Amino acid sequence: MNLLDLQRRMAEDVRRPLTPNFSMQMVAEDGRPTATMTSHYIKPSATLTSFERLEIYNRQYWFRVLDALSEDYPALSAIVGPKRFDALIRAYLSETPSTSFSLRNLGKSLPAWLDRHPELTGRRHKLAVDASRVEWACVEAFDGGALPPLTEAGALLVSPAIVLGLQPHVQLLHLSYPVDDIVVAVHRSKPDVEIVSSAAMMHKRPARERLPKMRRFDIYLAVHRYNDSVYHSRLTSVQFRLLSALRDGHTLDSAVSSALAGSRQAPEEQTTTIQKIFAHASRLGWIAASGHVM
C-alpha cells in the first residue's frame, strides 16, 4: 500500500457513518470486519487496538460535522428534535458528503435535500423545510458578496429599459409558515460557541425546545446584511415580486409590471407603492449600481 492508497483508505474509513450509538461500524460495506481492515495499516498502542485508535478519528470527524450543522441549523433541530436531527444529518451527509475544504459549505444542499425526504421530519415537514431555508439564507446573507449600492445621483439616471442588480447577500424567500419568528428566537437563545478540544469523545445533544404552534400562511421574506449583522425583513407580495424580478435580470419596466400584475390599485396608488418599495430598498442598500440598458 503506497501513501496515496493509505490516505484514501483512511479517509474512507474515517468518513464512514457511525452507528446509532455513535460507535464505529464493526463491518464495512463489502462485509469485511473493520477490525481486520484497520489492522493492516494502523498499529495498536499499548492501551488501544487498531480498531479503537481509528474509532477516535471516526468519531471526531462525525462529531465535528454534526456540531457544524447544528450551529447552522439550530431552529431545524428545535423543530424536529435533537435525536431526529442527528439521524437526518447522518442521512444527508451519507448522500451528500462534503466536497469542500470549508465547513461553511457543508449544509448548502440541506434545504433542497430535506424537501425530498419527508420521512425524516415527521408531521412538521413543511415547517422544517421552511426553517432550513431561512437558516441557510442567514449563512448566505452573512458572507455573501456586496456590490456598490445605487446612489441618489445614480437613481436620477434610471430609465425603464435599465437592468438593475440586487445585492448578492439579499436572499428572497417565499415561505408557508412564519418560521422567521422561530429562527430568531432559537438563534437568540443559542449559547456562545466554546473552543473545545478536537479530541472530543462524546456528542452532546441539546435539550428539546418547546416551540409555539405555527399557523400556515404565505410569508415573503428578505434575509439580508446591514452593518455587518443579518436581519429578516418581511415583504409584501408586491415587494417580493419586484425584488425577485430585479434579482432575475428583468428590466425595470418589466420588474414593475411583474410586481403590479393583478393589482387593483389606481395608477396614482401604484406609483406611490413602487416609490415606497424603491425608497425602502435603497435605504437598506439592496439595489446594486451595476445596471445596464437593454
N, C-alpha and C positions, 0 to 999 in steps of 0.2 A: 504494500500500500504506500503510494507516494504521498507527498504533503498535500497536494490538491485533493486527492481521494480522501485523505484523512479529514480535511476541513469540510468537505461535502458530507461525509459520513456523520461527523459530529453535529454539523448544523442541522441535518435531517433529524437526528435523534433528539437534539435539544428542543427542536420546534414541534416534536410530536405531542399531540394533545394529552393533557393529564387525565387521569381517571376522575370520576365524580368526587372522589375523596382527596383529590389534589395530590395523588401519587403518580409516579412514572408507570407507564403501562408495562406489564410483565411480558407481553407478547407483541411483536412487531406486526405490521400489516401483512407480511408474507408468511406469518406463522412461526417464525423463529423466535426462541426465547431472547428477550432483551439482554438478560444477564450474559448469555453466551456471546452475543454480538459485541457488547461493551468490553468484554474481557480480551477481545482481540486487539484493542487499541488503547485501553486505559488500564494502568496498573492499579492494583489495590494498594491502600495505605495500611499503616499499622492498625488503624481502627475502622476503616471503611472498605467495603468491597468495591469492585469496579462499578457495579450497578449503582450503589449508594453514592459514589462520587459523581457519576453522571446525573443522578436524580437531583442533586443540588442545583446544577445548571438548568436542568429541565424545569424545575420549579421556579427558579429565579426568572427565567425567560417569561413564563406564563404569568407569574405574579406581577411582573413589570408591565406587560401589555394589558392585563386586566385592570391594573391600577390606572394606567394611562387612559384607557377608555372610560373608566369610572369617573375620572376627573373631567373628561369632555362631555359625558352624558349622565350627570347625577340625577336630572329630572326623569330621564327614561328609567333609570334604576329605581327611583322612588315610585314610579307608576307600575312597573311590572313586579317589583320586589327584588331584593338583592340576590336571592337564590336563583330565580328565573333569569335575572340579568346575567349572572355568571354563565348560565347554560347557553343563553342566546349569543353571548360574546364568544364563547368557545366554538359554537357552531359557525358563527360569522367568520372567525379567523381561520377555521378549518377550510371553509370555502373560498375565503378572500384573504389569503395570507399577506403579510407585509411585503411590499416590494420597494419600499423607500428606506433610505438611511435615517429618516426623521420620524419620530413617533407622532409628530404633528399630523401626518397624513394617514395615520392608521385607521381612523374612523370615517374617512371621506365617503366610502361607499355604503356605510351602515344604513342611512335612511332608506335608500332605494332597495337595498338587500332586505331590510326588515319588512318593507311593504309587501314583499313576495313570500313572507313566512308568517302568516297569521297564527300558525300553530304554536309559535314560540311566545306569544304575548297574551294569550287568554282573551277575556271579554273586552279588554281595553285596547284592542289592536290599533284602531284608527287614532285614538288618543296618543298611544305610544309612538306611532309613526310621526304624528304632528310634532310631538315633543322632540323627537330625534332631529327633525328638520330644523326646528328653531335652534337647538343646541349646536348643530353643525354650522348653521348660519352665523352663530356667535363666533365660532372659530374663524370662519372666513372673513367676518367683519373686523375681527381683532387685528389680523395681519394682512388683510387684503390691500391691494395697491391703491394709490391715490393719484389722481391727475390734477393739474391746475384747475381750480374751480372757475366757473363762469362769473366774471366780474360785472359790476353795474355798467361799466363802459362797454363791455362785450355784449351785454344784453341789448344795447341800443342797435347793434349790428345784426341782430337776429331777424331772419326772414322766414316765411312759411316753408321755403324749399330747403332750409338748412337741416342738417342731421346733427343733433346734439348728443353728447355722450352722458352716461350715468356713471358715477364713481364706481370702480370695481368692488369696493368694500361694501357697497349698499346691496343688501340681499332682500329680495321681494318674495313674500310667501303668501299663498292662499291656503288657509287652514280651515279645518272643520270644527275645531274646538278652540276656546280661548286659552290655549296652553301657555301663552306668554306669561300669564299670572303664575302658573305653577313653576315655570322655568326661573322666573325672577325670585320667587320665594325660596326655592330649593338652592339656587346658587348663592343667595344671601346667607343661608344657614350653613353653607359649607365651611368647615374649619380650614384654617390656613394649612397648606401642604407643608409637611415637615420633611427635612432631609434625613433619610434613614440609611442604614447600611444596605449595600447591594446584596448582602448575603442573607436577605430575609428568608425565613423558612416557613412562614405562615402567611396566609392571605386572609385579611380581616374584612368581613362583610359589614357594611353599615347597618344600623337598625332600620327596620321598615318604617317609613314615614306615613302618617295619616294625611291623606290628601282630600281636598273638598270635591264634591261631586261636580262634574262638568256637564253643562247643558250644551248640546250641539247646535252651533250656528256658524255661518260664514264669518271668518276673520281675515282681514287683509293687513299684512304686517310688513314693516320695513325694519330690518336689523342693520344697524349702521354704526360707524365710529365717529365720535365727536370729541375733540380734545383728548385723544388717546384713551377714551373709555367707550365701551359698547353699550348701545341703547336699543330698546324696542319701541317703535312708534306705530300705533295703529293708523291705518289709512281708510279712507272711503273707497268705494269701488271705483269711482271716477279717478281718484288719485292713483290707485293701483294700476288701472288700465293705461293711464297716461305715462306713468313712470316705466311700466313694463314695455310700452311701445318705444320709448326713448332708449331703453336698455337694448332692445332688439334691433336698433338701427333704423327705425322709421324716421321719415322727415317730420318736422314739427307739425306741419299741416296734417299729415296722416295720423300722427300721435294724438292730436287734439280731436280729430274726427273719430278715432277709435275710442277715446275716453268718453266722448259725449254721445255715443251711439245709444239710441233708445231714450235719451234724456227728454223730459217733458218741460224743462225749464224754458223760459222765454230767452231769446237771443242775448238780451242785456244781462240776464242772470247767468247764462252760460259763460259770457265774457268775464264776469266777476269771479265765477268759480275757477276758471283757468288761471286768472291772475293771482288768486289766493294760493293755488297749488304751486305755481312757479315761485311766488314770494317765499312760501314755506320751504320749498326745496332749495332755493338759492341761499336762504338764511343759514341752512344747515350744510351748505356746500355740496349738495348731492349732484348738481348739474355740472358736468365737466366742460371745459372750454375747447375741447378738441373737435368741435363740429366742422362740417364741410357742406357745401351746397351740392345737391344732386343735379 
